[in-house]
Amino acid sequence: MLQLNRCFTSAITQICTSCGQRAPDPVCKYCLPTCLDFDDKEINLLSYPNIKRLVSLDHCDGLSAVSWYRPPISHWLQGIKFHHNKVHQCALSILAHTLWQRFQKASPLCVDVACCLPLHRFRFIQRGYNQVEQIWQGLPLQPTVLIRNKKTQAQSTLSKARRKVNLRGAFSTVTPIEGKNILLLEDVITTGATMDAAAKACKQQGAKSVWAMSISLTPFEG
């Protein structure tokens, strides 16, 4: 049974980050179900045409997520990405562990390598951390099989079409993955351009399958 790293929860968290009531964890047992927009059986969201139309994941064989990008999850994601908020990190880690356990039970995929999407070296130095790695820490992950080759323009400033162009050739693999099943972890998927570019790099190097896993999905218009 996976256990959440509680190195800072007892010192920092005495209330639920969602409802504000006293609780031993940053997401109490009453609020946790309200954060899960997809049920146990909805483990591959690409099997739903309406979701498949929202995200461009042509090189992914599956997609799992916790929720849509909405409060309070959106607030927590912004908190860790831009402010390195430790309480929000722990709240998101609880959601990550919950999804991981669901995936282990319901997914047909036997994962060979599970890893987080990397930041470009410049952005990592600028920010000082990769928030995706912090959200998914405590799970049995491997070092990333990918490297981000080029410093790209921030995706949030671009249209859906421009996002694909922006990520062209952005990733390459750094370790042999031929014949392996790869699980790529992210914090938010909007158009899917970043995740699909990473999945494409894996497929080009012979990966048997690539599955995407994210905390949130963002309905995108533009």
matplotlib code that plots the C-alpha trace (Angstrom):
import matplotlib.pyplot as plt

x = [0.0, 1.4, 1.8, 1.7, 4.9, 3.7, 7.0, 5.2, 1.5, 1.4, 3.4, 1.5, -1.9, -4.5, -7.5, -8.9, -7.7, -11.1, -13.7, -11.7, -12.7, -10.1, -8.6, -5.4, -4.9, -5.1, -8.1, -10.5, -12.4, -15.6, -14.1, -11.9, -14.8, -16.0, -12.6, -12.9, -14.8, -14.3, -15.3, -13.3, -14.4, -13.5, -9.8, -9.3, -10.9, -9.9, -12.7, -15.2, -15.6, -16.4, -13.1, -11.1, -12.3, -11.1, -7.5, -5.1, -3.4, -2.9, 0.2, -1.3, -3.0, -4.9, -5.6, -6.4, -7.2, -8.6, -10.8, -11.6, -9.6, -11.9, -11.9, -10.4, -8.0, -7.2, -6.3, -4.0, -2.3, -1.6, -0.5, 2.2, 3.3, 3.7, 4.1, 5.6, 2.8, 3.5, -0.1, -1.4, 1.4, 0.3, -3.4, -2.6, -0.4, -3.4, -5.3, -2.3, -2.1, -5.9, -5.7, -2.6, -4.4, -7.4, -5.2, -3.4, -6.7, -8.5, -6.0, -5.1, -1.6, 1.4, 3.6, 7.3, 8.3, 6.3, 7.9, 7.0, 7.3, 10.5, 10.9, 13.4, 16.7, 16.3, 12.8, 13.8, 16.7, 14.3, 11.6, 13.9, 11.7, 9.4, 6.0, 4.9, 7.6, 6.5, 2.8, 3.6, 6.4, 6.0, 4.9, 7.2, 8.5, 11.6, 13.9, 12.3, 13.1, 12.8, 14.7, 13.2, 15.4, 14.3, 13.0, 9.5, 7.1, 4.7, 1.8, -0.8, -0.2, -0.9, -3.8, -4.4, -2.8, 0.2, 0.7, 1.4, 3.9, 5.5, 6.2, 7.4, 10.7, 10.6, 11.3, 13.7, 14.4, 17.5, 17.3, 16.3, 12.5, 11.9, 9.0, 8.2, 4.9, 5.4, 3.2, 3.8, 2.7, 1.5, -0.2, -2.7, -3.6, -5.3, -5.0, -2.7, 0.0, 2.8, 1.8, 1.4, 4.8, 6.3, 4.4, 5.4, 9.1, 8.5, 6.7, 9.4, 12.0, 9.9, 7.8, 5.0, 2.4, 2.2, -0.4, -1.0, -2.0, -2.8, -4.4, -6.7, -8.1, -8.9, -11.7, -10.0, -11.4, -9.3]
y = [0.0, 3.3, 5.9, 9.6, 11.4, 13.3, 15.1, 18.4, 17.7, 17.5, 20.7, 22.8, 21.2, 21.3, 22.1, 20.8, 23.0, 22.5, 23.0, 24.7, 22.2, 20.7, 17.5, 15.5, 15.9, 18.8, 17.1, 15.6, 12.3, 14.2, 16.6, 14.0, 12.4, 15.9, 16.4, 13.3, 14.1, 10.7, 7.4, 4.2, 2.8, 5.8, 5.0, 5.6, 8.9, 8.6, 6.1, 8.9, 10.8, 14.2, 14.1, 12.7, 15.7, 18.1, 16.9, 16.1, 13.0, 11.1, 9.3, 8.3, 5.0, 6.1, 9.0, 9.1, 12.2, 13.2, 16.1, 19.0, 22.1, 23.9, 25.0, 24.0, 21.9, 24.8, 27.0, 24.3, 23.8, 27.5, 27.6, 25.0, 26.1, 29.9, 30.0, 26.6, 26.3, 23.1, 22.6, 22.7, 20.3, 17.9, 18.2, 17.5, 14.5, 13.0, 13.2, 11.8, 8.8, 8.2, 8.2, 6.0, 3.4, 3.4, 3.0, 0.1, -1.7, -0.9, -0.3, -3.1, -1.6, -3.2, -0.2, -0.6, 3.0, 5.8, 9.2, 12.9, 15.3, 17.3, 21.1, 22.7, 23.3, 27.1, 27.0, 24.6, 26.9, 29.9, 28.2, 26.1, 23.0, 20.9, 21.1, 17.9, 15.9, 17.3, 16.5, 12.9, 12.3, 9.2, 7.0, 4.3, 6.5, 6.2, 9.1, 10.7, 9.0, 12.3, 15.6, 18.9, 20.0, 23.6, 26.5, 27.1, 30.0, 29.6, 27.5, 29.5, 32.4, 30.4, 29.2, 25.4, 25.4, 27.4, 25.1, 22.2, 24.1, 25.4, 21.9, 20.4, 18.6, 19.7, 16.3, 13.4, 10.3, 9.8, 6.1, 3.0, 2.4, 0.1, -2.4, -0.7, 0.6, 4.2, 6.2, 9.9, 12.2, 15.8, 18.4, 19.9, 18.9, 21.6, 21.0, 17.9, 19.4, 19.0, 15.5, 14.4, 15.8, 13.8, 10.7, 11.0, 11.1, 7.9, 6.2, 7.2, 5.4, 2.2, 2.5, -0.2, 2.1, 5.5, 6.4, 9.9, 10.7, 14.1, 15.8, 18.0, 18.4, 21.9, 22.4, 24.7, 27.2, 29.1]
z = [0.0, -1.1, 1.7, 1.2, 2.4, 5.5, 6.2, 6.3, 6.7, 10.5, 10.9, 8.3, 7.8, 10.5, 8.3, 5.1, 2.2, 0.5, 3.3, 6.0, 8.7, 11.0, 9.5, 9.7, 5.9, 3.5, 1.8, 4.3, 3.7, 2.9, 0.4, -1.4, -3.3, -4.5, -6.1, -8.3, -11.5, -13.1, -11.4, -10.9, -14.3, -16.3, -16.4, -20.1, -20.9, -24.6, -25.0, -24.6, -28.0, -26.3, -24.4, -27.3, -29.4, -26.6, -26.5, -29.3, -28.1, -31.3, -30.0, -26.7, -26.1, -23.0, -20.7, -17.0, -14.9, -11.6, -12.5, -14.8, -14.2, -11.7, -8.1, -5.7, -7.8, -10.2, -7.2, -5.8, -9.2, -9.5, -5.9, -6.4, -9.9, -9.1, -5.4, -4.4, -1.9, 0.2, 1.5, -2.1, -3.1, -0.4, -1.4, -5.0, -4.0, -2.3, -5.5, -7.4, -5.1, -5.4, -9.2, -9.2, -7.0, -9.3, -12.3, -10.8, -10.2, -13.5, -16.2, -18.6, -19.1, -17.5, -16.9, -17.5, -17.0, -15.2, -15.2, -15.2, -18.1, -17.8, -17.9, -20.1, -18.3, -18.5, -17.0, -14.3, -13.2, -13.4, -11.3, -9.1, -9.2, -11.4, -9.9, -11.7, -10.0, -6.6, -7.2, -8.1, -5.6, -3.3, -6.2, -7.8, -10.6, -12.7, -13.8, -16.9, -20.2, -22.0, -22.3, -23.4, -26.3, -26.8, -24.7, -26.1, -25.7, -22.9, -24.1, -22.3, -24.7, -27.8, -29.9, -30.2, -33.7, -32.5, -29.5, -31.8, -33.8, -30.7, -29.4, -32.6, -31.9, -28.3, -26.8, -27.3, -25.4, -23.3, -22.5, -24.6, -24.4, -27.4, -26.6, -23.3, -22.0, -20.9, -18.4, -18.7, -15.8, -16.0, -13.8, -16.4, -19.9, -22.0, -25.7, -25.2, -27.4, -24.8, -23.8, -27.4, -28.4, -25.6, -26.5, -30.1, -29.2, -27.2, -30.1, -32.5, -30.4, -30.4, -27.2, -27.4, -25.8, -24.1, -21.6, -20.3, -16.7, -15.4, -12.3, -14.4, -17.9, -19.2, -21.7, -24.3, -26.7, -29.1]

ax = plt.figure().add_subplot(projection="3d")
ax.plot(x, y, z, "-o")
ax.set_aspect("equal")
plt.show()
